[in-house]
Amino acid sequence: MRGIIKIAVLVVIISMVMFIVVACAPKAPEATTTEEATTTEEAAVTTEEKPAEVVTLRLMMFPDNPPDEEMYKKMIDEYMAANPNIKIQMENVPWNTFQEKLKPQVIAGNPPDIARISSQWGTEYAEMGELADLSEFIDTGFVDQFQEGRWVTCLYQDKPFGVPETSIAIAMWYNKNLVDKAGVTLPKSVDDAWTWEEFYEAAKTVQSKGGAEYGFAIYKSFFPYLAWIYSGDGALLKDDLKTPAINDPNSVDAIKFLTDMHVSGVAPVSVAASGDADAAQKIFQAGKVGFYMSGVWLLATFNDAIKDFEFAATYLPHKEGEDPATNASGENLIVFEKSKYKKEAFEFIKWFTNKENSDKHLGAASLLSPRVDTNPAYEVRPDVLKVFAEQAAVLKIHWALETHVPAFPKLIAPLMDNMTLALTGKLNAQSAADNIADEVNTVMSE
C-alpha cells in the first residue's frame, strides 16, 4: 500500500515540474501580417525628421544695366545654395515694358511672389489690395537702416509692402572734352552748384567755344522734368498731395526757363519733340552735346559705349536763392498678397538688402544705396558716383511722397504731353502748367 502511495506522489511531482518548465519557457514569436509590418515601418519613418518643404519663389525684375543683372543671378544662386529648400525663379523684363507684363498677371490673380519695381508704381497695386502687409515680419530697428525718403515709398496707409533696394539720382552728365575746350570751370560740390543763369551761360559757351552741336539736352521723362521743377522750389502737388502745385509761380518759372533753353537753340527742340525717349542720350553718346541731364543708371552703359571722348558728372543747377534738388526715386522689392510664401519672400528680401549684400551688389552694379550705413566699394568710376550720391542726399520727403500717391501713374501722360508742347514752343509755360493742373484735379476727384 505504501508503495502505491509513493508512486502516486512521484507522478504528481513530475507533472508539476513539467508544467512549470513549459510555463516559464519563452514564447515563440507570433506570425506578423503584411499590414502590421507596413504599419510598423511607417511608424518608424515618422520618428525621423522629414525633409523641409521646397518653396519656389517667382521674382520678376528689370535690370538697370548688365552688371546689375549679373549680380542678381549671382546672389540668387548664393542664397539658394545656403537655403536648399528655397528655389527662386528670376524673370527678367525690360523696364519700359515691365508694367505691361506685370499688371495683367496681377489682375488675373497670378502675380509673382516678389517684384522689383520703380518706387512710383507701388501704391497703385497697394490700393488695389494686391500687396502684402509685411509688418509681422519686420523687427524693431529694421526701418532705421533706410533713408526716410526711400522708406516712405514702401508704405501704404502706414503699412510696409516692400523694402527699398536702390536709390536714383538725377544729375548732369557732361562731355569733358567739349567742356575743357570751352574753358568752363565746374562746381566743386552740390552746395556750389550753378544757378540756372550760370548753367545757361556755361551751356552756351560749350556750344560756341567747345564745338558742341547743343550745349544741353535733357532725358525725355518725368524723372528729370520733375527734378528741374524741384530745382526752382516748384512741385507737382501741394502738401496735401491732392491739390496741384504745378501751376504755381515757382513751377511755371521752372518750366519757362527750361523752355527758353530749347527755343533759343541751346537745347534740341527735335529731341523734345521726338517719340524716342532716348534720343538725347544717343546724341550725347555721339559727342554732340555738352551737358546731358539724366540718371545714375547710365554709368555702366556710358562706360561701355563711349570711347571717343571722356565723360563725367556734375551737379544740377537750381534757381538762384533756392536749394539744390534731384528726383526722388529708386527701386523697391515688394511682396504680393496672393503669394503663399510671404515670410520666405520677405526673408530673401531682408537678406538681399542687408548692408553686406547691398554694398556688394550696388558696388558692382554702379548704383546708389537707400541705406543710411551704405559704403559700396564701387568698381567703376567712383568719382562719378560720388557726384550722384551728393545729389541724392538733397532729397526732400515731399518729392518722394508726391510721386508715391496712388494716382501718380495717371498723371505721367498729361505731364509729359504738356511738357513736350511747352519745350517745342507750341504752348507757353503757364498754359502747359494749367493743363497739367486740370488733369491733376480730374484724377484726384475720381
C-alpha positions in Angstrom: 0.0 0.0 0.0 2.7 2.4 0.9 4.5 1.6 -2.4 1.4 2.6 -4.3 1.2 5.9 -2.5 4.8 6.7 -3.1 4.4 6.1 -6.8 1.3 8.4 -7.0 3.2 11.2 -5.2 6.2 10.8 -7.6 3.8 11.1 -10.6 2.3 14.3 -9.2 5.7 15.9 -8.5 7.0 15.1 -12.0 3.8 16.6 -13.6 4.1 19.8 -11.6 7.8 20.2 -12.6 6.9 19.7 -16.3 4.1 22.3 -16.1 6.5 24.9 -14.5 9.1 24.3 -17.2 6.6 24.7 -20.0 5.0 27.8 -18.4 8.4 29.5 -18.0 9.8 28.8 -21.4 10.0 31.8 -23.8 7.1 32.1 -26.3 7.8 31.6 -30.0 7.3 34.9 -31.9 3.8 35.2 -33.4 3.4 35.5 -37.1 3.2 39.1 -38.4 0.8 40.0 -41.1 1.9 42.2 -44.1 -0.5 45.0 -43.0 1.0 45.0 -39.5 4.6 45.1 -40.9 3.8 48.1 -43.1 2.2 50.0 -40.1 5.3 49.3 -38.1 7.6 50.6 -40.8 5.6 53.8 -41.3 5.7 54.4 -37.5 9.5 54.1 -37.7 9.7 56.6 -40.5 7.5 59.2 -38.7 10.0 59.3 -35.9 12.7 60.5 -38.3 13.0 64.3 -39.3 11.1 65.0 -42.6 12.9 67.0 -45.3 11.9 70.7 -45.5 9.3 71.6 -48.0 10.7 73.0 -51.2 9.5 76.6 -51.7 9.6 78.1 -55.1 9.5 81.9 -55.3 8.9 83.8 -58.5 10.8 87.1 -58.8 10.1 89.5 -61.6 12.7 92.2 -62.1 14.1 94.6 -64.7 17.9 95.2 -64.7 19.3 98.7 -64.6 22.4 97.5 -66.5 24.2 94.3 -67.4 26.3 94.2 -64.1 23.1 94.6 -62.2 21.6 91.6 -63.9 24.7 89.5 -63.3 24.8 90.4 -59.6 21.1 89.4 -59.3 21.8 86.0 -60.8 24.9 85.5 -58.7 23.3 86.5 -55.4 20.2 84.4 -56.0 22.4 81.4 -56.6 24.3 82.2 -53.4 21.0 82.4 -51.4 19.7 79.1 -52.8 23.0 77.3 -52.0 22.6 78.5 -48.4 18.9 77.6 -48.3 18.4 74.3 -50.2 14.7 74.3 -49.6 14.3 77.7 -51.5 14.1 77.9 -55.2 14.0 81.3 -56.9 12.9 81.7 -60.5 14.0 85.1 -61.8 12.1 86.6 -64.7 13.9 89.4 -66.5 11.6 92.0 -68.2 12.8 95.3 -69.7 11.8 98.4 -67.7 9.9 100.1 -70.5 7.6 97.0 -70.8 7.6 95.9 -67.2 4.2 97.3 -66.3 2.7 95.8 -69.4 3.8 92.3 -68.3 3.2 92.7 -64.5 -0.2 94.3 -64.4 -2.1 91.7 -66.4 -0.7 89.0 -64.1 -1.8 90.9 -61.0 -5.3 91.4 -62.4 -5.5 87.7 -63.4 -4.7 86.7 -59.8 -1.3 85.2 -60.8 1.3 87.7 -59.7 4.9 86.8 -58.8 5.8 86.4 -55.2 8.4 89.2 -55.4 8.8 92.1 -57.8 11.4 94.7 -58.3 9.5 97.9 -59.2 10.2 101.6 -59.7 9.1 103.2 -56.5 6.2 105.2 -58.1 4.4 102.0 -59.1 3.9 100.5 -55.6 0.9 102.3 -54.2 -1.2 101.7 -57.2 -1.0 98.0 -56.5 -1.4 98.5 -52.8 -4.6 100.5 -53.4 -5.9 97.5 -55.4 -5.3 95.3 -52.3 -2.7 93.3 -54.1 0.4 93.9 -51.9 1.1 92.1 -48.7 1.4 93.8 -45.3 4.8 92.8 -44.1 4.5 94.3 -40.6 4.6 91.0 -38.8 8.0 90.1 -40.3 9.8 93.4 -39.5 11.9 93.6 -36.4 12.4 96.7 -34.3 15.1 98.8 -35.8 14.8 97.4 -39.3 13.2 100.5 -40.7 16.0 102.7 -39.2 18.5 101.2 -41.7 17.0 103.0 -44.6 16.8 106.7 -45.7 13.4 108.1 -44.7 12.8 109.5 -48.2 13.1 106.0 -49.6 11.3 104.1 -46.9 8.1 106.1 -47.3 7.8 104.8 -50.8 7.3 101.3 -49.3 4.3 102.3 -47.2 0.6 102.3 -47.9 -1.6 103.6 -45.1 1.5 103.3 -42.8 1.9 99.6 -43.5 5.0 98.3 -45.3 4.6 96.3 -48.5 8.3 96.2 -49.5 11.8 97.3 -48.9 14.0 99.9 -50.7 16.7 98.3 -52.8 18.3 101.1 -54.8 18.2 104.9 -55.0 18.0 107.0 -58.1 19.5 110.5 -58.5 19.3 112.9 -61.4 22.4 114.9 -62.1 24.3 116.4 -65.1 26.5 114.2 -67.3 29.0 116.2 -69.4 31.4 115.7 -72.3 34.7 116.6 -70.6 36.5 117.2 -74.0 34.0 119.8 -75.0 33.8 121.5 -71.6 37.6 121.7 -71.3 37.9 123.1 -74.7 35.4 125.8 -73.9 37.3 126.6 -70.7 34.3 126.2 -68.4 35.0 125.7 -64.7 32.7 123.3 -63.0 31.2 123.5 -59.5 33.2 121.7 -56.7 30.2 120.5 -54.6 26.5 120.3 -54.6 26.4 123.4 -52.4 28.4 125.2 -55.0 26.1 124.2 -57.9 25.4 126.7 -60.6 22.3 128.8 -60.7 20.0 128.4 -63.7 21.5 131.5 -65.3 25.1 130.4 -64.7 24.3 127.0 -66.2 22.7 128.6 -69.2 25.9 130.6 -69.9 28.1 127.6 -69.4 26.0 125.6 -71.9 26.1 128.4 -74.4 29.9 128.6 -74.0 30.4 124.9 -74.6 28.3 125.3 -77.7 30.0 128.4 -79.1 33.6 127.7 -78.0 33.7 124.0 -77.3 32.2 122.9 -80.6 29.1 121.2 -79.2 26.2 121.0 -81.5 24.0 121.6 -78.5 25.0 122.9 -75.1 22.4 120.9 -73.2 19.9 118.1 -73.6 17.5 116.5 -71.1 16.2 112.9 -70.9 12.6 112.9 -72.0 11.0 111.5 -68.9 9.1 112.7 -65.8 12.2 111.9 -63.7 14.3 114.9 -64.9 11.4 117.1 -65.7 10.2 117.0 -62.1 13.8 117.3 -60.8 14.1 120.6 -62.8 10.8 121.8 -61.4 12.0 121.0 -57.9 15.2 122.9 -58.5 13.1 126.1 -58.7 11.2 125.2 -55.5 8.3 124.1 -57.5 6.3 120.8 -57.2 3.6 118.8 -58.9 1.3 118.7 -55.8 0.9 120.8 -52.7 1.5 119.5 -49.2 -1.9 117.8 -49.1 -0.8 115.6 -52.0 -4.2 116.3 -53.7 -4.1 119.9 -54.9 -2.0 120.8 -57.9 1.1 123.0 -57.4 2.4 122.6 -60.9 0.7 125.9 -62.0 2.1 127.9 -59.0 4.6 130.7 -59.9 7.7 128.7 -58.9 6.8 125.7 -61.0 5.8 127.8 -64.0 9.1 129.7 -63.8 11.0 126.4 -63.9 9.1 125.2 -67.0 9.6 128.6 -68.7 13.4 128.6 -68.1 13.7 125.1 -69.5 11.5 126.1 -72.5 13.7 129.1 -73.2 16.8 126.9 -73.3 15.1 124.8 -76.0 13.6 127.6 -78.0 16.9 129.5 -78.0 18.7 126.6 -79.6 20.9 125.7 -76.7 18.9 122.5 -76.2 17.5 120.5 -79.2 13.8 121.0 -79.8 13.9 118.0 -82.1 14.7 115.8 -79.1 11.9 117.2 -77.1 9.5 116.5 -80.0 10.8 113.0 -80.6 8.9 109.9 -79.7 12.2 108.3 -78.8 12.8 108.9 -75.1 16.4 108.0 -75.5 17.1 110.5 -78.3 19.0 112.9 -76.0 21.2 110.0 -74.7 22.0 109.0 -78.2 23.3 112.4 -79.3 25.2 112.7 -76.0 26.9 109.4 -76.7 27.7 110.6 -80.2 29.7 113.5 -78.7 27.3 116.3 -79.9 26.1 117.6 -76.5 28.0 119.4 -73.7 25.7 118.6 -70.8 23.1 115.9 -70.5 20.6 115.8 -67.6 19.7 112.2 -66.7 20.2 109.4 -64.2 22.9 107.4 -62.5 21.7 104.2 -64.1 23.5 105.2 -67.3 27.0 104.9 -65.9 27.6 101.2 -66.9 26.2 102.0 -70.4 28.4 105.0 -70.9 31.4 103.2 -69.6 31.0 100.5 -72.3 29.7 102.7 -75.1 31.6 105.9 -75.0 35.1 105.5 -76.4 35.7 108.8 -78.4 35.6 111.3 -75.5 35.9 111.5 -71.7 32.6 111.8 -69.8 32.0 112.8 -66.1 29.2 114.2 -64.0 28.5 117.5 -62.2 25.6 118.9 -60.1 22.2 120.1 -61.2 21.7 123.8 -61.4 19.0 125.5 -59.3 17.1 128.7 -59.2 19.0 131.5 -57.5 18.1 131.6 -53.8 16.6 128.1 -53.8 18.1 124.7 -52.6 19.7 122.1 -54.8 17.3 119.4 -56.0 17.1 115.9 -57.6 14.5 113.3 -58.4 13.1 111.2 -55.6 13.0 107.6 -56.8 14.6 104.2 -56.8 13.7 100.5 -56.9 11.8 98.6 -54.2 11.4 94.9 -53.7 7.8 94.2 -52.9 5.7 91.1 -51.9 2.3 90.3 -53.3 -0.7 89.4 -51.2 -1.5 86.3 -53.2 1.9 84.8 -52.5 1.7 81.6 -50.5 5.2 82.2 -49.2 5.2 85.8 -47.8 7.5 85.0 -44.9 10.0 83.3 -47.2 9.8 86.1 -49.7 10.5 88.7 -47.0 13.4 86.7 -45.6 15.0 86.7 -49.1 14.5 90.5 -49.5 15.8 91.1 -46.0 19.0 89.1 -46.9 19.3 90.7 -50.3 19.1 94.3 -48.9 21.3 93.9 -45.8 24.4 96.1 -45.6 26.9 93.5 -46.7 24.9 92.3 -49.7 23.6 95.7 -50.6 27.2 97.1 -50.7 28.4 94.2 -52.7 25.5 94.3 -55.2 25.4 98.1 -55.7 29.2 98.4 -55.8 29.4 96.1 -58.7 26.3 97.4 -60.5 27.3 101.1 -60.0 24.0 102.0 -58.3 23.2 104.1 -55.2 22.1 102.7 -51.9 19.0 103.6 -50.0 20.6 102.6 -46.7 21.9 105.1 -44.1 25.0 103.0 -43.4 26.0 102.5 -47.0 29.6 102.1 -48.2 29.7 100.3 -51.6 33.2 99.7 -53.0 32.4 101.0 -56.5 34.3 99.1 -59.2 33.6 101.7 -61.9 34.1 105.5 -61.8 33.7 106.2 -58.1 34.3 109.9 -58.9 31.0 110.0 -60.9 29.1 108.1 -58.3 30.3 110.5 -55.6 28.6 113.3 -57.5 25.3 111.4 -57.8 25.4 110.4 -54.2 25.8 114.0 -53.1 23.0 115.0 -55.4 20.8 112.2 -53.9 21.5 113.5 -50.4 19.5 116.7 -51.0 16.3 114.7 -51.3 13.2 116.2 -49.6 10.4 114.0 -48.3 7.7 115.8 -50.2 9.3 114.9 -53.6 9.1 111.2 -52.6 5.6 111.5 -51.4 4.1 113.2 -54.4 5.4 110.6 -56.8 4.1 107.9 -54.4 0.4 108.8 -54.4 -1.7 106.0 -56.0 -2.9 108.4 -58.7 0.6 109.3 -59.9 0.9 106.8 -62.8 -2.2 108.5 -64.3 -0.5 111.9 -64.1 2.6 110.9 -66.1 1.0 111.1 -69.5 -0.5 114.6 -69.1 2.7 115.8 -67.5 4.8 114.5 -70.4 2.4 115.7 -73.2 2.2 119.2 -71.9 6.0 119.5 -71.2 6.5 118.4 -74.8 4.2 121.1 -76.1 6.0 123.7 -73.9 9.6 122.7 -74.8 8.8 122.7 -78.5 7.3 126.2 -78.3 3.7 125.1 -79.1 2.4 126.1 -75.7 3.5 128.7 -73.2 4.7 127.6 -69.8 1.6 128.9 -67.9 -0.8 127.2 -70.3 1.1 123.9 -70.1 1.1 124.1 -66.3 -2.6 124.9 -66.2 -3.4 121.9 -68.4 -1.4 119.6 -66.1 -3.2 121.1 -63.1 -6.6 120.4 -64.7 -5.6 116.8 -65.1 -4.5 116.6 -61.5 -7.8 117.9 -60.4 -9.7 115.5 -62.6 -7.7 112.4 -61.5 -7.8 113.3 -57.8 -11.6 113.7 -57.9 -12.1 110.2 -59.4 
